[in-house]
Amino acid sequence: MEQKRIEIWNSGEYAYPHAFGFVPNLHTYLHEDTEIRPFFLVVPGGGYAYCSENEGEIVARTFYEKGYQAAVLTYTTNPLSMVPLHEQPLKDIARAVRMIRAEKDEFRTFADRIIICGFSAGAHVCGTLAEYHDTVADFLYPEVSAAPDRTVLCYPVITMGEYAHKGSVATLLGTDASAEDIEKMSLEKNVRDDMCPVFLWQTMEDKSVPVENSYLMAMALKKKNIPFAHHVFTHGAHGLSVANQDLCDRKYANPYTLDQVFALMDAIRNGSFVPEDPNTVKALDEKFSYRKDPNWHDASRKPNPDAARWVELCASWLETSFEQVQETEITSV
Protein backbone atom coordinates (compact mmCIF):
# COMPACT_ATOMS: atom_id res chain seq x y z
CA MET A 1 0.00 0.00 0.00
CA GLU A 2 1.29 3.43 -0.97
CA GLN A 3 0.53 6.08 1.64
CA LYS A 4 1.32 9.74 1.18
CA ARG A 5 0.25 13.00 2.79
CA ILE A 6 -0.41 15.60 0.09
CA GLU A 7 -1.22 19.21 0.95
CA ILE A 8 -3.88 20.37 -1.49
CA TRP A 9 -3.11 24.10 -1.26
CA ASN A 10 0.18 25.69 -2.27
CA SER A 11 1.86 28.52 -0.40
CA GLY A 12 -0.23 31.69 -0.60
CA GLU A 13 -3.41 29.93 -1.71
CA TYR A 14 -4.87 29.10 1.70
CA ALA A 15 -5.68 31.67 4.34
CA TYR A 16 -8.29 30.43 6.85
CA PRO A 17 -7.47 32.56 9.92
CA HIS A 18 -7.76 29.77 12.51
CA ALA A 19 -5.67 27.16 10.71
CA PHE A 20 -2.59 27.74 12.95
CA GLY A 21 -0.25 26.28 10.35
CA PHE A 22 -2.55 23.45 9.31
CA VAL A 23 -3.11 23.00 5.57
CA PRO A 24 -5.96 20.79 4.23
CA ASN A 25 -4.58 17.58 2.83
CA LEU A 26 -5.10 14.16 1.33
CA HIS A 27 -3.79 10.99 2.96
CA THR A 28 -3.66 8.35 0.24
CA TYR A 29 -4.09 4.58 0.25
CA LEU A 30 -3.03 3.48 -3.22
CA HIS A 31 -2.37 0.05 -4.68
CA GLU A 32 1.26 -0.43 -5.61
CA ASP A 33 0.50 -2.14 -8.92
CA THR A 34 -0.10 -0.32 -12.20
CA GLU A 35 -3.80 -1.17 -12.53
CA ILE A 36 -6.10 1.80 -13.08
CA ARG A 37 -8.87 1.77 -10.48
CA PRO A 38 -11.82 3.98 -9.45
CA PHE A 39 -11.03 6.52 -6.72
CA PHE A 40 -12.85 6.60 -3.38
CA LEU A 41 -12.41 9.90 -1.51
CA VAL A 42 -13.40 9.77 2.17
CA VAL A 43 -14.62 12.94 3.91
CA PRO A 44 -14.99 12.56 7.71
CA GLY A 45 -17.67 14.20 9.81
CA GLY A 46 -17.35 16.15 13.05
CA GLY A 47 -19.99 18.86 12.95
CA TYR A 48 -17.65 21.13 10.94
CA ALA A 49 -15.71 21.52 14.24
CA TYR A 50 -13.17 18.75 13.53
CA CYS A 51 -12.60 15.78 11.22
CA SER A 52 -13.37 12.51 13.01
CA GLU A 53 -10.60 9.94 12.99
CA ASN A 54 -13.24 7.19 13.22
CA GLU A 55 -14.48 8.14 9.74
CA GLY A 56 -11.12 8.42 8.04
CA GLU A 57 -8.51 5.72 7.66
CA ILE A 58 -10.74 2.77 8.51
CA VAL A 59 -13.18 3.73 5.74
CA ALA A 60 -10.40 4.33 3.21
CA ARG A 61 -8.83 0.95 4.00
CA THR A 62 -12.21 -0.77 3.72
CA PHE A 63 -12.73 0.45 0.16
CA TYR A 64 -9.05 0.02 -0.70
CA GLU A 65 -9.56 -3.66 0.10
CA LYS A 66 -12.49 -3.67 -2.31
CA GLY A 67 -10.20 -2.63 -5.13
CA TYR A 68 -10.43 1.16 -5.05
CA GLN A 69 -7.68 3.72 -4.86
CA ALA A 70 -8.59 5.68 -1.75
CA ALA A 71 -7.75 8.80 0.20
CA VAL A 72 -8.99 10.73 3.22
CA LEU A 73 -9.57 14.46 2.90
CA THR A 74 -8.79 16.46 6.04
CA TYR A 75 -10.59 19.71 5.27
CA THR A 76 -10.90 23.04 7.09
CA THR A 77 -12.97 23.01 10.28
CA ASN A 78 -13.96 25.56 12.93
CA PRO A 79 -13.01 24.02 16.32
CA LEU A 80 -13.92 27.02 18.47
CA SER A 81 -16.94 28.23 16.44
CA MET A 82 -15.25 31.60 16.11
CA VAL A 83 -14.71 32.08 12.36
CA PRO A 84 -17.59 30.74 10.20
CA LEU A 85 -16.30 28.50 7.44
CA HIS A 86 -18.76 29.45 4.71
CA GLU A 87 -17.38 28.04 1.43
CA GLN A 88 -13.91 27.01 2.60
CA PRO A 89 -14.74 23.27 2.99
CA LEU A 90 -16.37 23.37 -0.44
CA LYS A 91 -13.21 24.93 -1.86
CA ASP A 92 -11.12 22.24 -0.15
CA ILE A 93 -13.04 19.31 -1.61
CA ALA A 94 -13.29 20.96 -5.04
CA ARG A 95 -9.50 21.36 -5.10
CA ALA A 96 -9.04 17.74 -3.96
CA VAL A 97 -11.25 16.33 -6.71
CA ARG A 98 -9.61 18.53 -9.34
CA MET A 99 -6.18 17.42 -8.19
CA ILE A 100 -7.13 13.74 -8.38
CA ARG A 101 -8.69 14.18 -11.82
CA ALA A 102 -5.87 16.31 -13.22
CA GLU A 103 -3.20 13.98 -11.86
CA LYS A 104 -5.05 10.76 -12.58
CA ASP A 105 -1.90 9.04 -13.85
CA GLU A 106 -0.13 9.66 -10.55
CA PHE A 107 -3.17 8.44 -8.61
CA ARG A 108 -3.62 5.54 -11.07
CA THR A 109 -7.31 6.26 -11.45
CA PHE A 110 -9.97 7.14 -14.01
CA ALA A 111 -10.98 10.75 -14.66
CA ASP A 112 -14.64 9.65 -14.72
CA ARG A 113 -14.69 7.27 -11.73
CA ILE A 114 -14.20 9.58 -8.75
CA ILE A 115 -16.48 8.80 -5.82
CA ILE A 116 -16.82 11.11 -2.81
CA CYS A 117 -18.05 9.60 0.46
CA GLY A 118 -18.93 11.84 3.39
CA PHE A 119 -20.11 11.22 6.94
CA SER A 120 -22.42 13.57 8.85
CA ALA A 121 -21.06 17.10 8.26
CA GLY A 122 -18.58 15.54 5.83
CA ALA A 123 -21.58 14.33 3.86
CA HIS A 124 -22.76 17.95 3.74
CA VAL A 125 -19.36 18.89 2.31
CA CYS A 126 -19.84 16.20 -0.36
CA GLY A 127 -23.39 17.32 -1.06
CA THR A 128 -22.34 20.92 -1.58
CA LEU A 129 -19.74 19.79 -4.11
CA ALA A 130 -22.28 17.65 -5.95
CA GLU A 131 -24.56 20.70 -6.22
CA TYR A 132 -22.09 23.59 -6.56
CA HIS A 133 -18.98 22.11 -8.20
CA ASP A 134 -19.13 24.52 -11.14
CA THR A 135 -19.32 27.63 -8.94
CA VAL A 136 -15.84 27.23 -7.41
CA ALA A 137 -13.03 28.79 -9.45
CA ASP A 138 -9.54 27.31 -9.26
CA PHE A 139 -6.55 29.10 -10.74
CA LEU A 140 -4.32 26.02 -10.57
CA TYR A 141 -6.78 23.74 -12.39
CA PRO A 142 -8.99 26.19 -14.31
CA GLU A 143 -10.09 23.70 -16.98
CA VAL A 144 -10.56 20.66 -14.71
CA SER A 145 -14.04 19.75 -13.49
CA ALA A 146 -14.62 19.35 -9.75
CA ALA A 147 -17.80 17.32 -10.31
CA PRO A 148 -17.89 13.97 -8.53
CA ASP A 149 -19.00 10.95 -10.56
CA ARG A 150 -20.83 9.35 -7.61
CA THR A 151 -21.67 10.68 -4.16
CA VAL A 152 -22.10 8.57 -1.01
CA LEU A 153 -23.83 10.27 1.93
CA CYS A 154 -23.59 8.52 5.31
CA TYR A 155 -25.98 9.73 8.07
CA PRO A 156 -25.80 13.09 6.30
CA VAL A 157 -26.30 16.64 7.44
CA ILE A 158 -28.59 17.88 4.66
CA THR A 159 -30.92 20.63 5.77
CA MET A 160 -30.30 23.91 7.55
CA GLY A 161 -34.02 24.14 8.35
CA GLU A 162 -36.38 22.40 10.77
CA TYR A 163 -34.38 19.15 11.06
CA ALA A 164 -30.95 20.76 11.01
CA HIS A 165 -27.98 19.74 13.11
CA LYS A 166 -27.67 23.10 14.84
CA GLY A 167 -23.97 22.74 15.65
CA SER A 168 -23.10 22.26 11.99
CA VAL A 169 -25.11 25.33 11.03
CA ALA A 170 -23.28 27.49 13.59
CA THR A 171 -19.76 26.32 12.72
CA LEU A 172 -20.37 26.56 8.98
CA LEU A 173 -22.43 29.75 8.73
CA GLY A 174 -22.23 31.41 12.14
CA THR A 175 -24.99 32.03 14.67
CA ASP A 176 -26.38 34.94 12.65
CA ALA A 177 -26.58 33.16 9.29
CA SER A 178 -28.60 34.98 6.64
CA ALA A 179 -31.75 33.50 5.17
CA GLU A 180 -29.94 33.37 1.83
CA ASP A 181 -27.10 31.27 3.26
CA ILE A 182 -29.54 28.96 5.04
CA GLU A 183 -31.41 28.42 1.78
CA LYS A 184 -28.23 27.86 -0.23
CA MET A 185 -26.77 25.33 2.20
CA SER A 186 -30.01 23.36 2.59
CA LEU A 187 -29.06 20.67 0.10
CA GLU A 188 -32.58 19.33 -0.38
CA LYS A 189 -33.52 22.68 -1.94
CA ASN A 190 -30.68 22.83 -4.46
CA VAL A 191 -30.48 19.48 -6.24
CA ARG A 192 -29.37 20.19 -9.80
CA ASP A 193 -30.84 18.58 -12.91
CA ASP A 194 -27.51 16.98 -13.86
CA MET A 195 -26.44 15.85 -10.38
CA CYS A 196 -24.53 12.58 -10.23
CA PRO A 197 -26.12 9.42 -8.74
CA VAL A 198 -26.25 9.31 -4.94
CA PHE A 199 -26.14 6.57 -2.28
CA LEU A 200 -27.62 7.49 1.13
CA TRP A 201 -27.86 5.63 4.42
CA GLN A 202 -28.78 6.42 8.00
CA THR A 203 -30.41 4.85 11.08
CA MET A 204 -33.89 5.55 12.38
CA GLU A 205 -32.50 6.04 15.90
CA ASP A 206 -30.00 8.77 14.98
CA LYS A 207 -30.46 11.42 17.67
CA SER A 208 -27.74 13.81 16.49
CA VAL A 209 -28.79 14.30 12.88
CA PRO A 210 -32.49 13.45 12.48
CA VAL A 211 -33.23 10.73 9.94
CA GLU A 212 -35.49 13.23 8.18
CA ASN A 213 -32.30 14.65 6.65
CA SER A 214 -31.76 11.63 4.42
CA TYR A 215 -35.47 11.41 3.59
CA LEU A 216 -35.51 15.06 2.52
CA MET A 217 -32.55 14.42 0.23
CA ALA A 218 -34.06 11.24 -1.20
CA MET A 219 -37.32 13.02 -2.00
CA ALA A 220 -35.47 15.93 -3.62
CA LEU A 221 -33.44 13.52 -5.77
CA LYS A 222 -36.61 11.69 -6.79
CA LYS A 223 -38.26 14.94 -7.90
CA LYS A 224 -35.28 15.65 -10.16
CA ASN A 225 -35.16 12.05 -11.40
CA ILE A 226 -31.58 11.64 -10.16
CA PRO A 227 -30.64 7.95 -9.68
CA PHE A 228 -30.19 7.13 -6.00
CA ALA A 229 -30.24 4.36 -3.40
CA HIS A 230 -31.56 5.04 0.11
CA HIS A 231 -31.16 2.68 3.06
CA VAL A 232 -32.47 3.27 6.58
CA PHE A 233 -31.45 0.80 9.29
CA THR A 234 -33.55 0.47 12.41
CA HIS A 235 -30.98 0.58 15.19
CA GLY A 236 -27.79 2.52 15.78
CA ALA A 237 -26.53 5.84 17.08
CA HIS A 238 -24.94 8.59 15.03
CA GLY A 239 -21.32 8.14 13.97
CA LEU A 240 -21.34 4.45 13.12
CA SER A 241 -18.69 4.66 10.41
CA VAL A 242 -18.12 1.08 9.15
CA ALA A 243 -19.85 -0.24 12.31
CA ASN A 244 -17.64 -3.32 12.75
CA GLN A 245 -15.36 -4.75 15.45
CA ASP A 246 -12.28 -3.02 14.06
CA LEU A 247 -14.01 0.31 14.62
CA CYS A 248 -14.89 -0.65 18.21
CA ASP A 249 -11.26 -1.63 18.82
CA ARG A 250 -10.14 1.67 17.24
CA LYS A 251 -8.13 -0.21 14.68
CA TYR A 252 -7.00 2.19 11.96
CA ALA A 253 -8.25 5.20 13.96
CA ASN A 254 -5.27 7.25 12.82
CA PRO A 255 -5.63 10.74 14.36
CA TYR A 256 -4.09 12.68 11.45
CA THR A 257 -7.59 14.00 10.68
CA LEU A 258 -7.32 16.02 13.92
CA ASP A 259 -4.22 17.94 12.81
CA GLN A 260 -6.00 21.30 12.78
CA VAL A 261 -7.29 20.77 16.33
CA PHE A 262 -3.83 19.74 17.55
CA ALA A 263 -2.33 22.81 15.83
CA LEU A 264 -4.85 24.99 17.68
CA MET A 265 -3.94 23.37 21.01
CA ASP A 266 -0.24 23.94 20.36
CA ALA A 267 -0.92 27.59 19.51
CA ILE A 268 -2.75 28.09 22.82
CA ARG A 269 0.00 26.37 24.80
CA ASN A 270 2.82 28.38 23.22
CA GLY A 271 0.93 31.64 23.65
CA SER A 272 0.58 32.50 19.97
CA PHE A 273 -3.20 32.35 20.33
CA VAL A 274 -5.14 33.37 23.44
CA PRO A 275 -8.81 32.25 23.43
CA GLU A 276 -11.44 34.27 25.26
CA ASP A 277 -12.27 31.32 27.51
CA PRO A 278 -9.25 30.30 29.64
CA ASN A 279 -10.70 26.80 29.99
CA THR A 280 -10.53 26.19 26.23
CA VAL A 281 -7.32 24.18 26.19
CA LYS A 282 -8.53 22.00 29.09
CA ALA A 283 -11.76 21.27 27.23
CA LEU A 284 -9.85 20.44 24.04
CA ASP A 285 -7.47 18.22 26.01
CA GLU A 286 -10.34 16.29 27.52
CA LYS A 287 -12.00 15.77 24.15
CA PHE A 288 -9.03 15.10 21.87
CA SER A 289 -5.68 14.39 23.54
CA TYR A 290 -6.48 10.80 24.51
CA ARG A 291 -7.18 10.04 20.85
CA LYS A 292 -3.45 10.01 20.20
CA ASP A 293 -3.19 6.91 22.40
CA PRO A 294 -3.30 3.84 20.11
CA ASN A 295 -4.38 1.64 23.04
CA TRP A 296 -7.48 3.66 23.92
CA HIS A 297 -10.90 2.43 22.88
CA ASP A 298 -14.47 3.23 23.77
CA ALA A 299 -15.78 0.23 25.72
CA SER A 300 -19.37 1.38 25.18
CA ARG A 301 -19.14 1.06 21.39
CA LYS A 302 -20.49 -2.19 19.96
CA PRO A 303 -20.54 -3.56 16.40
CA ASN A 304 -23.73 -3.06 14.43
CA PRO A 305 -23.90 -5.94 11.90
CA ASP A 306 -27.11 -4.60 10.35
CA ALA A 307 -25.83 -1.09 9.65
CA ALA A 308 -22.40 -2.46 8.70
CA ARG A 309 -24.10 -3.88 5.60
CA TRP A 310 -24.00 -0.40 4.08
CA VAL A 311 -20.45 -1.11 2.91
CA GLU A 312 -21.45 -4.11 0.80
CA LEU A 313 -24.63 -2.42 -0.38
CA CYS A 314 -22.65 0.64 -1.45
CA ALA A 315 -19.95 -1.39 -3.20
CA SER A 316 -22.58 -3.35 -5.11
CA TRP A 317 -24.46 -0.18 -6.03
CA LEU A 318 -21.29 1.50 -7.29
CA GLU A 319 -20.35 -1.49 -9.42
CA THR A 320 -23.81 -1.72 -10.96
CA SER A 321 -24.03 2.04 -11.46
CA PHE A 322 -20.76 2.22 -13.37
CA GLU A 323 -21.59 -0.90 -15.39
CA GLN A 324 -24.80 0.76 -16.56
CA VAL A 325 -22.80 3.78 -17.74
CA GLN A 326 -20.46 1.51 -19.70
CA GLU A 327 -23.40 -0.27 -21.31
CA THR A 328 -24.92 3.06 -22.31
CA GLU A 329 -21.61 4.23 -23.78
CA ILE A 330 -21.23 1.04 -25.80
CA THR A 331 -24.83 1.24 -27.05
CA SER A 332 -24.41 4.85 -28.15
CA VAL A 333 -21.28 4.22 -30.21
C-alpha positions in Angstrom: 0.0 0.0 0.0 1.3 3.4 -1.0 0.5 6.1 1.6 1.3 9.7 1.2 0.2 13.0 2.8 -0.4 15.6 0.1 -1.2 19.2 0.9 -3.9 20.4 -1.5 -3.1 24.1 -1.3 0.2 25.7 -2.3 1.9 28.5 -0.4 -0.2 31.7 -0.6 -3.4 29.9 -1.7 -4.9 29.1 1.7 -5.7 31.7 4.3 -8.3 30.4 6.8 -7.5 32.6 9.9 -7.8 29.8 12.5 -5.7 27.2 10.7 -2.6 27.7 13.0 -0.3 26.3 10.4 -2.6 23.5 9.3 -3.1 23.0 5.6 -6.0 20.8 4.2 -4.6 17.6 2.8 -5.1 14.2 1.3 -3.8 11.0 3.0 -3.7 8.4 0.2 -4.1 4.6 0.3 -3.0 3.5 -3.2 -2.4 0.1 -4.7 1.3 -0.4 -5.6 0.5 -2.1 -8.9 -0.1 -0.3 -12.2 -3.8 -1.2 -12.5 -6.1 1.8 -13.1 -8.9 1.8 -10.5 -11.8 4.0 -9.5 -11.0 6.5 -6.7 -12.9 6.6 -3.4 -12.4 9.9 -1.5 -13.4 9.8 2.2 -14.6 12.9 3.9 -15.0 12.6 7.7 -17.7 14.2 9.8 -17.3 16.1 13.1 -20.0 18.9 13.0 -17.6 21.1 10.9 -15.7 21.5 14.2 -13.2 18.8 13.5 -12.6 15.8 11.2 -13.4 12.5 13.0 -10.6 9.9 13.0 -13.2 7.2 13.2 -14.5 8.1 9.7 -11.1 8.4 8.0 -8.5 5.7 7.7 -10.7 2.8 8.5 -13.2 3.7 5.7 -10.4 4.3 3.2 -8.8 1.0 4.0 -12.2 -0.8 3.7 -12.7 0.5 0.2 -9.1 0.0 -0.7 -9.6 -3.7 0.1 -12.5 -3.7 -2.3 -10.2 -2.6 -5.1 -10.4 1.2 -5.1 -7.7 3.7 -4.9 -8.6 5.7 -1.7 -7.7 8.8 0.2 -9.0 10.7 3.2 -9.6 14.5 2.9 -8.8 16.5 6.0 -10.6 19.7 5.3 -10.9 23.0 7.1 -13.0 23.0 10.3 -14.0 25.6 12.9 -13.0 24.0 16.3 -13.9 27.0 18.5 -16.9 28.2 16.4 -15.2 31.6 16.1 -14.7 32.1 12.4 -17.6 30.7 10.2 -16.3 28.5 7.4 -18.8 29.4 4.7 -17.4 28.0 1.4 -13.9 27.0 2.6 -14.7 23.3 3.0 -16.4 23.4 -0.4 -13.2 24.9 -1.9 -11.1 22.2 -0.1 -13.0 19.3 -1.6 -13.3 21.0 -5.0 -9.5 21.4 -5.1 -9.0 17.7 -4.0 -11.3 16.3 -6.7 -9.6 18.5 -9.3 -6.2 17.4 -8.2 -7.1 13.7 -8.4 -8.7 14.2 -11.8 -5.9 16.3 -13.2 -3.2 14.0 -11.9 -5.0 10.8 -12.6 -1.9 9.0 -13.8 -0.1 9.7 -10.6 -3.2 8.4 -8.6 -3.6 5.5 -11.1 -7.3 6.3 -11.5 -10.0 7.1 -14.0 -11.0 10.7 -14.7 -14.6 9.7 -14.7 -14.7 7.3 -11.7 -14.2 9.6 -8.8 -16.5 8.8 -5.8 -16.8 11.1 -2.8 -18.0 9.6 0.5 -18.9 11.8 3.4 -20.1 11.2 6.9 -22.4 13.6 8.8 -21.1 17.1 8.3 -18.6 15.5 5.8 -21.6 14.3 3.9 -22.8 17.9 3.7 -19.4 18.9 2.3 -19.8 16.2 -0.4 -23.4 17.3 -1.1 -22.3 20.9 -1.6 -19.7 19.8 -4.1 -22.3 17.7 -6.0 -24.6 20.7 -6.2 -22.1 23.6 -6.6 -19.0 22.1 -8.2 -19.1 24.5 -11.1 -19.3 27.6 -8.9 -15.8 27.2 -7.4 -13.0 28.8 -9.4 -9.5 27.3 -9.3 -6.5 29.1 -10.7 -4.3 26.0 -10.6 -6.8 23.7 -12.4 -9.0 26.2 -14.3 -10.1 23.7 -17.0 -10.6 20.7 -14.7 -14.0 19.7 -13.5 -14.6 19.4 -9.8 -17.8 17.3 -10.3 -17.9 14.0 -8.5 -19.0 10.9 -10.6 -20.8 9.3 -7.6 -21.7 10.7 -4.2 -22.1 8.6 -1.0 -23.8 10.3 1.9 -23.6 8.5 5.3 -26.0 9.7 8.1 -25.8 13.1 6.3 -26.3 16.6 7.4 -28.6 17.9 4.7 -30.9 20.6 5.8 -30.3 23.9 7.6 -34.0 24.1 8.4 -36.4 22.4 10.8 -34.4 19.2 11.1 -31.0 20.8 11.0 -28.0 19.7 13.1 -27.7 23.1 14.8 -24.0 22.7 15.6 -23.1 22.3 12.0 -25.1 25.3 11.0 -23.3 27.5 13.6 -19.8 26.3 12.7 -20.4 26.6 9.0 -22.4 29.8 8.7 -22.2 31.4 12.1 -25.0 32.0 14.7 -26.4 34.9 12.6 -26.6 33.2 9.3 -28.6 35.0 6.6 -31.8 33.5 5.2 -29.9 33.4 1.8 -27.1 31.3 3.3 -29.5 29.0 5.0 -31.4 28.4 1.8 -28.2 27.9 -0.2 -26.8 25.3 2.2 -30.0 23.4 2.6 -29.1 20.7 0.1 -32.6 19.3 -0.4 -33.5 22.7 -1.9 -30.7 22.8 -4.5 -30.5 19.5 -6.2 -29.4 20.2 -9.8 -30.8 18.6 -12.9 -27.5 17.0 -13.9 -26.4 15.9 -10.4 -24.5 12.6 -10.2 -26.1 9.4 -8.7 -26.3 9.3 -4.9 -26.1 6.6 -2.3 -27.6 7.5 1.1 -27.9 5.6 4.4 -28.8 6.4 8.0 -30.4 4.8 11.1 -33.9 5.6 12.4 -32.5 6.0 15.9 -30.0 8.8 15.0 -30.5 11.4 17.7 -27.7 13.8 16.5 -28.8 14.3 12.9 -32.5 13.4 12.5 -33.2 10.7 9.9 -35.5 13.2 8.2 -32.3 14.7 6.6 -31.8 11.6 4.4 -35.5 11.4 3.6 -35.5 15.1 2.5 -32.6 14.4 0.2 -34.1 11.2 -1.2 -37.3 13.0 -2.0 -35.5 15.9 -3.6 -33.4 13.5 -5.8 -36.6 11.7 -6.8 -38.3 14.9 -7.9 -35.3 15.7 -10.2 -35.2 12.1 -11.4 -31.6 11.6 -10.2 -30.6 8.0 -9.7 -30.2 7.1 -6.0 -30.2 4.4 -3.4 -31.6 5.0 0.1 -31.2 2.7 3.1 -32.5 3.3 6.6 -31.5 0.8 9.3 -33.6 0.5 12.4 -31.0 0.6 15.2 -27.8 2.5 15.8 -26.5 5.8 17.1 -24.9 8.6 15.0 -21.3 8.1 14.0 -21.3 4.4 13.1 -18.7 4.7 10.4 -18.1 1.1 9.2 -19.8 -0.2 12.3 -17.6 -3.3 12.7 -15.4 -4.7 15.5 -12.3 -3.0 14.1 -14.0 0.3 14.6 -14.9 -0.6 18.2 -11.3 -1.6 18.8 -10.1 1.7 17.2 -8.1 -0.2 14.7 -7.0 2.2 12.0 -8.3 5.2 14.0 -5.3 7.3 12.8 -5.6 10.7 14.4 -4.1 12.7 11.4 -7.6 14.0 10.7 -7.3 16.0 13.9 -4.2 17.9 12.8 -6.0 21.3 12.8 -7.3 20.8 16.3 -3.8 19.7 17.6 -2.3 22.8 15.8 -4.8 25.0 17.7 -3.9 23.4 21.0 -0.2 23.9 20.4 -0.9 27.6 19.5 -2.8 28.1 22.8 0.0 26.4 24.8 2.8 28.4 23.2 0.9 31.6 23.7 0.6 32.5 20.0 -3.2 32.4 20.3 -5.1 33.4 23.4 -8.8 32.3 23.4 -11.4 34.3 25.3 -12.3 31.3 27.5 -9.2 30.3 29.6 -10.7 26.8 30.0 -10.5 26.2 26.2 -7.3 24.2 26.2 -8.5 22.0 29.1 -11.8 21.3 27.2 -9.9 20.4 24.0 -7.5 18.2 26.0 -10.3 16.3 27.5 -12.0 15.8 24.1 -9.0 15.1 21.9 -5.7 14.4 23.5 -6.5 10.8 24.5 -7.2 10.0 20.9 -3.4 10.0 20.2 -3.2 6.9 22.4 -3.3 3.8 20.1 -4.4 1.6 23.0 -7.5 3.7 23.9 -10.9 2.4 22.9 -14.5 3.2 23.8 -15.8 0.2 25.7 -19.4 1.4 25.2 -19.1 1.1 21.4 -20.5 -2.2 20.0 -20.5 -3.6 16.4 -23.7 -3.1 14.4 -23.9 -5.9 11.9 -27.1 -4.6 10.4 -25.8 -1.1 9.7 -22.4 -2.5 8.7 -24.1 -3.9 5.6 -24.0 -0.4 4.1 -20.4 -1.1 2.9 -21.5 -4.1 0.8 -24.6 -2.4 -0.4 -22.6 0.6 -1.4 -19.9 -1.4 -3.2 -22.6 -3.4 -5.1 -24.5 -0.2 -6.0 -21.3 1.5 -7.3 -20.4 -1.5 -9.4 -23.8 -1.7 -11.0 -24.0 2.0 -11.5 -20.8 2.2 -13.4 -21.6 -0.9 -15.4 -24.8 0.8 -16.6 -22.8 3.8 -17.7 -20.5 1.5 -19.7 -23.4 -0.3 -21.3 -24.9 3.1 -22.3 -21.6 4.2 -23.8 -21.2 1.0 -25.8 -24.8 1.2 -27.1 -24.4 4.8 -28.1 -21.3 4.2 -30.2 
